[in-house]
């Protein structure tokens, strides 16, 4: 076996081990640092830990710094171990295992994982082949573990931007209020930057210009609210900033201990730079993320995601679990032909929200009395509209020798007050309906009749 141990303010780093073969030992490779020492960035290439290992194949522990120790293309495959094949503990301990083979053909029980990572350890990286059992770890604190087997699967953060109004819409120049954001601290002048002054980095994302008027105080641009998350331990956030002032903006937050930490500041390059960070956050009180401003700066496209993930500026989260729009919501409008005059049934495509109904054919020249083509069923059989679908029907211009479209109250289309919708000729008429999901409808509103 090999033991790499640092004590009494000592350190072991940057060592390289090649093609080591270890068998018949209690522990294969043991890395350890006491609280005054470090064992960091040592590398093991190829080699194997195989039969006769009784307790642990690879063991890395603190309490001192014992991190970034790498195992590349190594095979760890004792038939079984009493504790586990790989055991990691300590808040300053992690390993990088790249393209490894981990197997234990006699470790089938659910309580016999091949890898155990204690909760205080984070940032471990493991990939390659994993056989027979699983990894026991908080995978949200270790997103670099990417095994996928029939016993386990890795976990990846969604990476969706959770800030509401990341596009900076609705700014009030009179009050300097911005929906979804609070502004406190030093005196500043805030304005929307026009397109003629600065090209937008992202479509529909406004740029805010902040002129700093304070004298040493900090101006804080903070999300008015952040969605809570009770599973992830990391968060990632940031903002694009442009400034000629070095140190004009940084991105602080509360770390896992409750202390405030901050990102690097803007360099003052006069160019757009992304100012942000990713870190473990205060689970008890939340990350309390904000942007600290002490100089003139332009900002756009902020982002906040839970998890250790790349930032996602230029996008906002729209989820089936619930969503809130800060910008224009555009519905799909479809031109549709009027119903066949030989039936009271009408089938329209299910891809739309607004249906612009075209005119009926003119029934002849001269003067005609107004006639109506009645509809009593809309998509009553497949393709049906899903329950909760809301559609608006724009009625065609009609009158004289052009028939009008009417919607009749019945069991398939239940209209308010049981009142038929019979629009007046030459008017602008519309009706909004909601689907019950079974081919029947209820009226939401009407206009013109």
N, C-alpha and C positions, 0 to 999 in steps of 0.2 A: 504494500500500500504506500501511498504518498500523503504526507501531512505537510501543509504549508501554513505555518502559524506565526503570527506577529504579536509580541508582547512588549511591555515596558517602553512605550513610545517608539517602537520599531516599525518597520515597514518592509513589505515585499511587493514589488511591482515589476511589470514589463518582462517577466520571465517567459520563455517559450519551451514547451515540452512537445516532442514529436514521437508518434508511433509507440506510445506506452501501452503495454499489455499487463493488466492486473487480474489476478485470480487468487482464490483461497485466502481471503482476508475478512476481518470484521467490517471495516470501512475501506472502500476503494481509494477515493481521493477526498481528503478532509482539508477545507480552507477555513481558517479561523483568525479573528483579530480581536484582541481585548479592547476595552473602551478608550485606550490611549494610542492605539496602533491602527495600521491599515494593511490590507491585502487586496490590491487593486490591479486590474488590467493585465492579469496573467493569462496566457493563451496556451491551450492544449489542442494539438492538431492530430487528427486521425486517432488510431489506437483503439483499444477495447477494454471494457471492464466486463468480465463474464463469470464463469462458473465458480462457485465456492465463496461468494460474497454473502456473509450472513446477515448483516444489519442494513447497511446503506451503501449504495454505489458511489454517489457523489454527495458530499455534505458541505454546505457553505453556511457560516454563521457569524454573527457579531459577538458582542454588542458594538464593536468598532466598525469602521468602514471596511466592507468586504464586497466590493461591487465591480461590475464590468469585467468579471473573470469569464473567459470565453472558452467554449468547447465546440470545436469545429469538426464536423464529419466523424464524430466519435460514435462507437457502438457501446451501449450500456444494456446488457442482456443476460444478467443472472436469471436462472429459472425462477427464483423467488428470493425475496429479502424479508427479514423479520419486521422491518420498519417501512422502508420504501426504497426505490432505486435512487431517487434524487430528493434531497431534503434541504430546504432553504428557510432560514429564519434570521430575523434582525431587521430593524427599520432602515439600516444602511447597507443591507445585503441584497444583491441580485446577481444573476448570471445571464449570460447569453449563450444559448445552445442552438447552433445553426446546423441544419442538415444532419441531425443526429438520428440514431436508431435506438428507440427505447422499447424493450420487450421483456416480458416476464411470463412465460407460458404456463407457470404454475400459480399465477396470481389472478384468480378468477373472481374472488369474493369482492363485493361492493366496498368492503372496508379495507381493501388492499390496493390503494392507488399506486401507480408507478411514480408519481411526483406529488410531493406535499410541499406547499408554499404557505408558510404561516401568514396571517392577515397583515402583520406589520411590514412585510416585505412587498415591494412594488417595483414595477418597471422591468420585470423579468421578460426575456425574449426566448422563445422556444419554438422550433419548427423542424420538420422532417417527418419521421415515421414513428407512430405510437401504437403499440399493440397490446391487446388483451384487457387492460383496464382503463384508467382515466387519470386526469390531473385534478388534485384537490387544491383549489386556490380561489381567491377572489379575482375572477377573470376581468372585472371592470378596472381593477388596479393593475392588471397585467395584460393589457390589450395586445402585447407583442407575442402572446402565446396563441399560435394559430393552428394547432392540431384540429383535425376533423375526422372522427372515427365513428364506428357504431356504438361506442361507449360514451362519447362526449363530443362537444363541439365548442369552438372558441366563441367569444362574444365581442362584438364590435359596436361602438357607439353609433347612433343614427347619423350624427353629424349635421343635423338640421339646425339652422339659425332660429333661435327661440325669441329673439328680440322683436317686440311689436313696434311697428313704425321704424324699422331700420332704414327705410327710404326717406325719412325726414319730411313726410308730407304734413300739410296743415299748419305750417309755421305762421304765427301771428306777428307781423312786424311791429304792431302797436304795443303789445304786451311782452313780446319775445317769448311767448309760450309755444311749446312744441309738444303735441300729443304723444304720450308714451314716455316722456323724458322729464326729468327735473334738473334745474340749473340753480346752483347755490355757490356761495363763496365770493370770491373777488369780483370787483366791478368789471364788466365786459360790455362790448357792443356786439350783438349777434344779428346776422342778416343771412338771407338766402343769396347764394352766389349765382348770378345769371349765366346762361350759356355763353353769352358774348365775352364773359371774363374767363371762364374755365369750362373746358369740355367735361361732361359727366363721365365718370369711370364706368358706371353701369346704367343701363337703361332704366328710366323712371326713378333713379336714386338721386335725390337732391344733394347739393353740397352746401354745408353751413360754414359761413365765415365768422370767426371769432376774433375780435380785436381786444387784446388784453389791456385793461385800464388800471389794474391793481398795482400795488407796490410791495410785492413779496408774498401776498396771499395766493391761495390756490383757488381756481375756479373748477367746480366739479360738474361734469356732465354725466348724469347717472340714469340708467333705466328706471322708470317709475315702478316697475314690478318685474320680477323674474319668476317663471314657473318653477315650482319645487321639484326636486328629484331625490328619491330616497334609495337609489341603487348605485348610481355612479359616484366615484370618489374624486374624479378629476373634473375640471371644467376648462374650456378653451374660449378665449374672447379677444377681441381687438377691433381696430378701426384703421381705415386709411387716413393719413394726415399729410398735409403739405405745409412746410414752414421754412422761413429763413432764420429762425431762432433756434439755436441748439438747446435741447432740454425743454422745449415748449409744451410737450405733451407726453404722458406716459399712461400706462394702464395698471392701476393698483387693484388688489383684491385681498380678501382674508384667506390665509392659508389654513392648513389642517389644525394648527395650534391656536388659531384665532388672531395671530399676528398679521399685520399688513405687509404685503410684499408687492413689488412693482416691477413692471417690464422695463426694458431699456427705453430710453427717451428718443425723441426725434433728433436726428443729427444736425438739423439746420441746413440741409443740403439744398433746400428750395425745391425738392422733388417729392413726389408721392412716396411715402414709406408706410408699410403696414406695422402698426404699433400694437403689440399684443403679447399674450403669454398663455401657457398651459401648465396647470399645477393641481396638486391636491388642494381641496378647499375645505373650509370650516363646515363640517356636516351639521353641527349644532345650530348655527346661526345663518348659514348660507354664505355664498361667496362674496356678496356685497360688492360686486364689481362696478367700477366707474372709470372715467377718464379724467385725469388730473392735468389741468392746463395752466401754464404760467407764462405764456407768450402768444403772440399772434399766430393763428393757425387756421387752416381750412380742413374740414373733416367730412367724410362720407362713408357710407356702407359699413356701419358697425356690425359685428356678429358676436353671438354667444352660443356655445354648444356645451352640453354636458358630455364628459368623456375625454380621454386623451386622443384628440383627433385633429386633423387639419382644420384651419379656420375656413368658413364658407361665406365670405363677403359677397354682396350682390344678390342675395337670395333671402327669402323669408319662408317660414314654415307654414304649410297649409296641410292640415291633417284631417282624416276622417274622424279622429277623436275630438275634434273641435278646432275652429280656426277663427281668426279675426283679421279683417282686411284694413289696411291703412291707405291703400291706393284704389284706383279705379277697378271695379269688378265688371268684366265684359262677358255678356252672355252670348251664346251661339244662336244666330238668327238664320233660319232656313226658309227659302221660298218653297211653297207647296202648292200643288194644284188643288182646286176646289173639289169637293166630292162628286162622284158620279151622280148624274141627275136621276138615274134609275133606282137608287137605293138611299136609305137613310143612315147607312153605315159609312164611316170615314176612317181610313188608315193613313197615318202620317208617320214620318221617320222618327225613331226614338233617339236620334242624336242631337236634337235641338232643345232650346229653351223658349225661343220666340219663333212663331210660325207666321210668316208673311204670306197670307193667302192671296193667290192671283185671282183675277176676275173670271167669272163664268163667261162663256162665249155669248156674244150678242145674239139674241133669238130672232132678230129681224130688223128691218129698217122702219122708219116712221115712229109713231107714238104708241107706246105699250103701257098697260097698267103694271104696277109693281108686283112681281111674283117672288116667292121665297122657296128656296131649296132647304128642306128641313133635315137636320142631323140629330139622331137619337142615340147613336153609339159612336165612340171613338176608340179604336184599337181594343175592342172588347175581347178579341182573341189575339193570339200571337201575331206580331210582336207586341206584348203588353208593356206599359210603362211601369217601372219599379214603384213600389209604394213610397209616397212622399215626393215624387217628381212633380215639380210645379212648371206648368207651361202657360204661355200667353199666346192667344190666337188673335192676330191682327186680321180684321175682316176686310174683304175687298170692297172697293167702291162699286156701287150698284145703283140701279134705278132705271126707269124707262124700260128699254128692251134687254137690259142686262139683269139677270136674276140676282136676288140677294140671298145671303146665307143666314139661316136661323138655327139656333140651338134650342131644342125642346126639352122641357123638364120631363124626366121619366126615371125608372129605377136604375138605368145605366148612367145617367148624368143628372145629378141632383142639384137643382138650381135654387138660389136663395129666394125664399118666399114662394117656392114652387112656381116661379114666374118665368115663362119662356123668354129667351133673348131674341128679340126681333128688331134688328137695327134699322134705323131710318135711312132711306136712300140718300146718297151723296154725302153722308156723314163719315167721320173717322170713329170707328168702333173697335173695341177689343174686349176680350174676356180672359180671365185667368182661372185656371182649374188646377186642382191637386188630385193626383192619382191615388186610388185606394189599393192599387197593386193587383187587383183581380179583374181588370177591364172596366171598372166603374170609376166615376169621378165625382168630385164635389166642387162647387163654385167657390172661389176665393173673392173675386171682385169682378166688376164689369164697368165698361165705360161706353156711353153713347146710346143705350137703349133704356 
